[in-house]
Amino acid sequence: MGKRRAARDERRTREFAAFVAGAGGRLLHVATLLTAEPPQRCVAAERLLTAALAGTYARWDQLRGEDPYERTRQELAARFAHSAWRHRRPGPPGHGPLAALTPQERLVLVLRLHEGVAEEVTAATLGLPPDRVRAVCARAVAVLRDPDHGRDRDPDRPRDQRAGAAPGSRAAGGRGP
């Protein structure tokens, strides 16, 4: 019985190592986008990926035909959502390419546009209605297209001092025309 179990554990370890060797780089890139860290210093992304891979490894025998990449991506999303949605502010500018986005916007954008996950699947993964996923994705794309890249997203700045807010306009806190 001990030899059979040892052989099964060795096979499991080899299969998992092969999976990590093949998908680890892409998964690290996804984690780096989620954490909005620069690729040169992605400590939080590495920590996030390690935890997600540990969760996948713990359930490796239970996958039974399920795609391990999909399982690890779901684990990444869940762990990121659990740890990052408490921090609603966008990250400081000049860090990663998605640092101007809130954690929720980054998660939706990475799942939808970078990973190509369907809107309904993204909604189910995050526990959001599909309309909300669509709106968050559209808002994130609009922020990234903005040349000022989030200058007006600082919630601590008074509304009339945000970029593009004309005095007396609704964005400036006035009634508008």
N, C-alpha and C positions, 0 to 999 in steps of 0.2 A: 504494500500500500504506500509506503514512503517513497519508493522509487517512482511509482506512477505519478504521485503528487509532485515530486521534484521535477520530473520530465514535463508535466503540464505547466508548472511555474516557469521553467526555463523557456518553453515555447511561447508562453504569454509575454515574457520579458523580451524575447527576440522580436516578436510581432510588434510590440509597443515601441521598441527602439527603432524599428524600421519605419513605423508610422511617424515618429518624431523626426527622424532624419529626413523624411520626405516632405512633411507638412510644417515642420517647426519654424522655418524662415517666414513663410506666409502668415502663420499664426502670430509670430512675433510682430510682424508688420501691422496686423490688425490690432494687436494689443497696444502698439505704439501710437496708432491713430486714435484709439479710444482714450488713452491717457494724455494725449496731446503733448507728449514729450518729444524733444529732438531725437532723431535716430542715434546720435552719438552717445546720448546719456539717457537710456531708457530703463532706469532702475525699477520704477513702478510698473512698467509694462512687462518686464521680465518677471517680477514678483506675481503679477496678475496671471501671466501665462503659466508659470510654474504651478500655481494653485489650480488653474483650470486643467492642466495636464494631469495633476495628481487626482483630480476628480474623475477624469476619463480613465486613468489607469485603475482606479478603485472599482470601476464598473466595466472593465474591459471584457470580462467573461460574460457579462449580461448584454452586450451589444447585439449579438445574434443577427448579423446581417445589416445592422444599422451602420451608417457611415461614421467612422470615428472622427473625421474632420468636422462633420455637422454636429456631432455630440460635443466636441471640444469647443466649437464656436458658440454653441448654446451655453456651455459652462462659462466661457469668457464673458458673454453678454450678461448672464445672471450675476456673476461675481462683480462685474463692473457696475451694473445697475445697483446692486446692493451697497456697494461702497461709495459710489460717486454721486448718486442723485441727492445725497444729503447736501452736497456742495453745489448750489444752484448757479453760482456766478461763473462766467466764462474765465478761462485761464488768462494769464498775462500775455500780452501780445509779444511776438518774437520767439515764442517757443516752437511747438510743433505746428504743422500746417493747419490743424483744426483747432488751435488754441483759442480762437475767438468765439468758438461755439460753447454752449452749455454742455454739460455731460449728456443730457438727454438728446440734444441735437446731434452730438457726435455719435452716440450709439445708433440712433436711427439712420443717420447718413452713412455710417460705415456698413451697417447691415444691408440697407437698401441699395446704395450705389456702388460701394466697393465690393461687397460680397455677393450682390445680386439676389438677395433673399426677397421673395415675393412680399408684397405689402400685407397680405393676410397672415402670412407666416410670421412676419415681423411683429404684427399686432398681437398675435397669439403668444409669441415668445415674451413680449414685454407686458402683456396684460393690458393693452390699450385698444381702443376701437380703431378700425382701419382709417376712419376720417382723421383721427388725431395723429396717426403716423404720417398720413399724407400732408397734413398741415405742418407738422414739425419738420419734415423733410424739405418742404417748400421754403419754410422760414430759414433753415440752415443754408440752403443753396443761395437764397437771397443775401444772407450775411456774407457768404464767401465771395459773391459777385461784387459786393460793395467795395469800392476802392479804399474807403476809410477803414474797412475791415473791423467793424465792431466798436468804433469810437463812440457811437451813440448808444451802446448797449450797457454802459456803466450805470447800474441802478442807483449809485450814490450821488451822481451828478444831477443837479436840478434839471428838469425837463427843458427849460428855456436855454440851457447851455449845451445841449446835445447837438451833435452835428446835424445840419439841415433843418433845424427848428427855427422858423421865422418868428420874431416877436408877435404875439397876438394869435398865433396859430394854435390849433388844438394840440400839436406836439409840444408847444411851449407852455401849455397849460391855459391858454386863452380860449375864448369862445369860437374864434375863427370867423369867417365872413358870414 
